[in-house]
């Protein structure tokens, strides 16, 4: 881990959250700060009023009142990195010295003597891998796997590196992080694809291939599908429906599904309702199809482990 070190305060920049005293030292009068030119984000922290107030901006503002070695962590780090997480209360800041702790409403202040940090748009923040372990204190297993898949797909984090970091971590969330990291995969295109895959795997079904490129007889790439069971040529796809209103997307989907018929494959389409409202129907549909089509290692009886992660909403 990187030891604590002295960090120079950032110069005054109204496009980033700044302290009142920083603005006054830069020649901005108190009257200007109270006027329409600036917006107060939290007590004593301002920004250019033209900027939209986003979760990322608010997370950045949280770090400003603390000393220059403080950094955003947990959900605040996720917001700054742009990580897909559920809506969570509170911001989180870590300081490296006990004397640097501050009480601020809506902010949880942590203390650590060492940390692995990076800088994003001028704000010190937990590194991707450290953030993953920190989020294990706040997220469920499935939501944490969503984060892991996103880090691999969007930020270039290697799955083995993530697992190694979790294995060595002594942070409070390390145990759940290690479990979640074991499910993290490459090539996952969306959080809902992660949730669909986790629903099936937690039900005890064999793990499907993720976004494989299926090829023609001559080896040329033909198409990709979300989840694929190659032995039985069964395809499971998440359909978000928000794309179906676009004609070109609809035509592309139609062509792909016609190609599935040509390949003698079976396509199972799952929507958000099949994950959030009726997960039991999705699990049963995929299980029965795999058994009918002779997919190996399909259990005679499904596990109930998925139920606490996907409670559903009934009829």
C-alpha positions as CSV (number, residue, x, y, z in Angstrom):
1,X,0.0,0.0,0.0
2,X,1.0,3.6,-0.5
3,X,2.2,5.3,2.7
4,X,0.7,8.7,3.7
5,X,2.5,11.6,2.2
6,X,2.1,15.4,2.1
7,X,-0.1,16.6,-0.7
8,X,-0.3,20.2,-1.9
9,X,-3.7,21.7,-1.9
10,X,-5.2,22.2,-5.3
11,X,-5.3,25.7,-6.7
12,X,-8.6,27.6,-6.9
13,X,-10.7,26.3,-9.8
14,X,-14.5,27.3,-9.7
15,X,-15.2,24.3,-12.0
16,X,-14.4,22.0,-9.1
17,X,-15.8,22.1,-5.6
18,X,-13.8,24.6,-3.5
19,X,-13.7,25.9,0.1
20,X,-14.9,29.4,1.0
21,X,-11.5,30.3,2.3
22,X,-9.8,29.2,-0.9
23,X,-12.0,31.5,-2.9
24,X,-11.5,34.4,-0.6
25,X,-7.7,33.9,-0.8
26,X,-8.0,33.9,-4.6
27,X,-9.7,37.3,-4.5
28,X,-13.4,36.2,-4.7
29,X,-15.4,38.4,-2.4
30,X,-17.9,37.0,0.1
31,X,-20.6,39.0,-1.7
32,X,-19.8,37.2,-5.0
33,X,-19.9,33.8,-3.2
34,X,-23.4,34.6,-2.0
35,X,-24.5,35.7,-5.5
36,X,-25.8,33.8,-8.5
37,X,-22.3,33.1,-9.8
38,X,-21.7,30.3,-7.3
39,X,-23.6,27.5,-5.7
40,X,-23.1,26.1,-2.2
41,X,-23.0,22.3,-2.3
42,X,-22.4,21.7,1.4
43,X,-21.5,23.9,4.3
44,X,-18.5,26.0,3.3
45,X,-18.0,24.3,-0.1
46,X,-19.0,26.0,-3.4
47,X,-18.8,25.5,-7.1
48,X,-19.6,27.4,-10.3
49,X,-23.4,27.7,-10.5
50,X,-23.4,26.7,-14.1
51,X,-22.4,23.2,-13.3
52,X,-25.1,20.6,-13.0
53,X,-25.3,19.0,-9.5
54,X,-24.6,15.3,-9.9
55,X,-23.8,12.5,-7.5
56,X,-20.2,12.6,-8.7
57,X,-20.0,16.4,-8.0
58,X,-21.5,16.0,-4.5
59,X,-19.0,13.1,-3.8
60,X,-16.1,15.3,-4.9
61,X,-17.4,18.1,-2.6
62,X,-17.4,15.8,0.4
63,X,-13.6,15.5,0.3
64,X,-12.9,19.2,0.1
65,X,-13.3,20.2,3.7
66,X,-10.7,17.6,4.9
67,X,-7.0,17.8,4.7
68,X,-5.1,17.4,1.5
69,X,-4.3,13.7,2.1
70,X,-7.9,12.7,2.6
71,X,-9.7,10.7,-0.1
72,X,-13.1,9.5,-1.1
73,X,-13.9,5.8,-0.5
74,X,-16.8,3.3,-0.5
75,X,-19.9,4.7,-2.3
76,X,-18.3,8.2,-2.8
77,X,-15.4,6.6,-4.6
78,X,-17.9,4.6,-6.8
79,X,-19.8,7.8,-7.7
80,X,-16.6,9.6,-8.7
81,X,-15.4,6.6,-10.7
82,X,-18.9,6.4,-12.4
83,X,-19.4,2.8,-11.0
84,X,-22.9,1.3,-11.3
85,X,-24.2,1.0,-7.7
86,X,-27.6,1.2,-6.1
87,X,-28.7,4.5,-4.4
88,X,-26.9,4.6,-1.0
89,X,-27.1,7.1,1.8
90,X,-24.1,9.0,3.1
91,X,-20.7,10.0,1.6
92,X,-17.5,8.4,2.7
93,X,-14.1,10.0,3.3
94,X,-10.9,8.5,4.7
95,X,-8.3,10.5,6.6
96,X,-4.8,9.2,7.4
97,X,-4.3,10.9,10.7
98,X,-6.7,10.9,13.8
99,X,-6.4,14.6,14.2
100,X,-7.8,15.1,10.6
101,X,-11.1,13.5,11.4
102,X,-14.1,15.9,11.1
103,X,-17.8,15.6,11.9
104,X,-20.0,16.5,9.0
105,X,-23.6,15.7,8.5
106,X,-24.2,13.0,5.9
107,X,-20.5,12.0,5.8
108,X,-18.9,9.0,7.3
109,X,-15.3,9.7,8.2
110,X,-12.9,6.7,8.2
111,X,-9.4,6.4,9.5
112,X,-6.6,4.4,7.9
113,X,-2.8,4.9,8.0
114,X,-2.2,3.5,4.6
115,X,-4.2,3.2,1.4
116,X,-4.1,2.6,-2.3
117,X,-5.4,5.7,-4.0
118,X,-5.6,7.4,-7.3
119,X,-6.6,10.9,-8.5
120,X,-9.7,11.5,-10.6
121,X,-10.3,15.0,-11.9
122,X,-8.3,16.5,-9.1
123,X,-10.0,14.4,-6.3
124,X,-8.1,11.7,-4.3
125,X,-10.1,8.5,-4.4
126,X,-9.7,4.8,-3.6
127,X,-8.2,2.8,-6.5
128,X,-10.6,0.5,-8.4
129,X,-9.6,-2.7,-6.5
130,X,-9.6,-1.1,-3.1
131,X,-13.0,0.4,-3.9
132,X,-14.3,-3.0,-4.8
133,X,-13.4,-4.4,-1.3
134,X,-14.8,-1.3,0.4
135,X,-18.1,-1.7,-1.4
136,X,-18.4,-5.2,0.1
137,X,-19.4,-3.4,3.3
138,X,-22.4,-1.8,1.6
139,X,-23.5,-4.0,-1.3
140,X,-25.1,-7.4,-1.7
141,X,-23.2,-10.2,-3.4
142,X,-24.9,-9.7,-6.7
143,X,-24.5,-5.9,-6.8
144,X,-20.8,-6.4,-5.9
145,X,-20.4,-8.8,-8.9
146,X,-22.0,-6.1,-11.1
147,X,-19.3,-3.7,-9.9
148,X,-16.6,-6.3,-10.6
149,X,-17.8,-7.1,-14.1
150,X,-18.0,-3.4,-14.9
151,X,-14.4,-2.8,-13.6
152,X,-13.2,-5.6,-15.9
153,X,-15.2,-4.6,-19.0
154,X,-15.0,-0.8,-18.7
155,X,-11.9,0.0,-16.7
156,X,-9.5,-2.8,-17.8
157,X,-9.1,-4.4,-14.4
158,X,-7.8,-8.0,-14.8
159,X,-10.0,-10.5,-13.0
160,X,-7.0,-12.4,-11.6
161,X,-5.6,-9.1,-10.3
162,X,-8.9,-8.3,-8.6
163,X,-9.0,-11.7,-7.0
164,X,-5.4,-11.4,-5.8
165,X,-6.1,-8.0,-4.2
166,X,-9.1,-9.4,-2.4
167,X,-7.2,-12.4,-1.2
168,X,-4.6,-10.2,0.4
169,X,-6.9,-7.5,1.7
170,X,-7.6,-7.1,5.5
171,X,-10.4,-4.6,5.0
172,X,-13.7,-5.3,6.7
173,X,-15.4,-6.4,3.5
174,X,-12.7,-8.7,2.3
175,X,-14.6,-12.0,2.9
176,X,-17.6,-11.0,0.7
177,X,-15.3,-9.3,-1.8
178,X,-13.4,-12.6,-2.2
179,X,-16.6,-14.5,-2.9
180,X,-17.9,-11.8,-5.3
181,X,-14.5,-11.7,-7.1
182,X,-14.8,-15.5,-7.8
183,X,-17.9,-14.7,-9.9
184,X,-16.4,-11.8,-11.9
185,X,-16.1,-12.5,-15.6
186,X,-14.8,-10.7,-18.7
187,X,-16.9,-9.5,-21.7
188,X,-20.0,-8.6,-19.7
189,X,-21.8,-5.8,-21.4
190,X,-24.3,-4.6,-18.8
191,X,-25.3,-4.9,-15.1
192,X,-28.5,-6.7,-16.1
193,X,-26.5,-9.4,-17.9
194,X,-24.5,-9.9,-14.7
195,X,-27.8,-10.2,-12.7
196,X,-29.2,-12.7,-15.1
197,X,-26.0,-14.8,-15.0
198,X,-25.9,-14.7,-11.2
199,X,-29.6,-15.7,-11.0
200,X,-28.9,-18.9,-13.0
201,X,-25.6,-19.7,-11.3
202,X,-27.0,-19.2,-7.8
203,X,-29.8,-21.6,-8.7
204,X,-27.2,-24.3,-9.3
205,X,-27.3,-24.3,-13.1
206,X,-24.1,-24.7,-15.0
207,X,-22.3,-21.4,-15.8
208,X,-22.9,-20.2,-19.3
209,X,-20.3,-18.7,-21.6
210,X,-20.5,-14.9,-21.5
211,X,-20.9,-13.1,-24.8
212,X,-19.1,-15.7,-26.9
213,X,-18.5,-15.1,-30.5
214,X,-20.2,-17.8,-32.5
215,X,-18.4,-18.6,-35.8
216,X,-19.4,-20.0,-39.1
217,X,-18.1,-23.3,-40.5
218,X,-15.1,-21.5,-42.0
219,X,-14.2,-19.9,-38.7
220,X,-15.4,-16.4,-39.6
221,X,-17.1,-14.6,-36.7
222,X,-20.9,-14.5,-37.1
223,X,-22.6,-13.1,-34.0
224,X,-22.5,-12.7,-30.2
225,X,-25.1,-13.6,-27.6
226,X,-25.3,-12.7,-23.9
227,X,-25.2,-16.2,-22.4
228,X,-24.6,-19.4,-24.3
229,X,-24.7,-23.1,-23.3
230,X,-22.6,-24.6,-26.1
231,X,-23.3,-28.3,-25.4
232,X,-27.1,-27.9,-25.9
233,X,-26.8,-24.8,-28.1
234,X,-29.1,-22.9,-25.8
235,X,-28.9,-19.1,-25.7
236,X,-30.2,-16.9,-22.9
237,X,-30.5,-13.2,-23.6
238,X,-31.5,-10.2,-21.6
239,X,-33.8,-7.8,-23.5
240,X,-34.1,-4.4,-21.9
241,X,-36.9,-3.3,-24.2
242,X,-35.6,0.2,-24.2
243,X,-33.8,-0.6,-27.5
244,X,-36.8,-2.2,-29.1
245,X,-38.4,1.1,-30.0
246,X,-35.5,1.9,-32.4
247,X,-36.3,0.4,-35.8
248,X,-32.7,-0.4,-36.7
249,X,-32.2,-2.2,-33.4
250,X,-35.5,-4.2,-33.9
251,X,-34.3,-5.2,-37.4
252,X,-30.9,-6.3,-36.1
253,X,-32.6,-8.3,-33.4
254,X,-34.9,-10.0,-35.9
255,X,-32.0,-11.0,-38.1
256,X,-30.1,-12.4,-35.2
257,X,-33.1,-14.5,-34.1
258,X,-33.6,-15.8,-37.6
259,X,-30.0,-16.8,-37.6
260,X,-30.6,-18.7,-34.4
261,X,-33.2,-20.9,-36.2
262,X,-30.6,-21.6,-38.8
263,X,-28.2,-22.8,-36.2
264,X,-30.8,-25.0,-34.6
265,X,-30.3,-23.2,-31.3
266,X,-32.9,-22.4,-28.7
267,X,-33.3,-18.8,-27.6
268,X,-34.7,-17.8,-24.2
269,X,-35.3,-14.1,-23.8
270,X,-35.5,-12.6,-20.3
271,X,-36.7,-9.1,-19.5
272,X,-36.3,-7.1,-16.3
273,X,-39.6,-8.5,-15.0
274,X,-38.1,-12.0,-15.2
275,X,-35.3,-10.9,-12.9
276,X,-37.0,-8.5,-10.5
277,X,-40.6,-9.7,-10.3
278,X,-40.6,-13.4,-11.4
279,X,-37.1,-14.8,-11.0
280,X,-38.6,-18.2,-10.2
281,X,-40.1,-18.4,-13.7
282,X,-36.8,-17.5,-15.3
283,X,-34.9,-20.2,-13.3
284,X,-37.6,-22.8,-14.1
285,X,-37.7,-22.0,-17.8
286,X,-33.9,-22.2,-18.3
287,X,-33.6,-25.3,-16.1
288,X,-36.3,-27.2,-18.0
289,X,-34.9,-26.1,-21.4
290,X,-31.4,-27.2,-20.5
291,X,-32.6,-30.6,-19.3
292,X,-34.8,-31.1,-22.4
293,X,-31.9,-30.3,-24.7
294,X,-29.4,-32.5,-22.9
295,X,-27.1,-29.9,-21.4
296,X,-24.6,-31.8,-19.1
297,X,-24.3,-31.1,-15.4
298,X,-27.8,-29.8,-15.0
299,X,-29.0,-30.7,-11.5
300,X,-32.1,-32.8,-11.0
301,X,-33.1,-30.3,-8.3
302,X,-32.4,-26.6,-8.2
303,X,-30.7,-24.8,-5.3
304,X,-32.6,-22.2,-3.4
305,X,-29.5,-20.0,-2.9
306,X,-30.8,-17.5,-5.5
307,X,-33.9,-16.6,-3.4
308,X,-32.4,-14.3,-0.9
309,X,-30.7,-12.3,-3.7
310,X,-33.7,-12.3,-6.0
311,X,-36.8,-12.2,-3.8
312,X,-39.2,-11.3,-6.6
313,X,-42.6,-9.6,-6.1
314,X,-45.1,-12.3,-6.7
315,X,-48.2,-12.0,-8.8
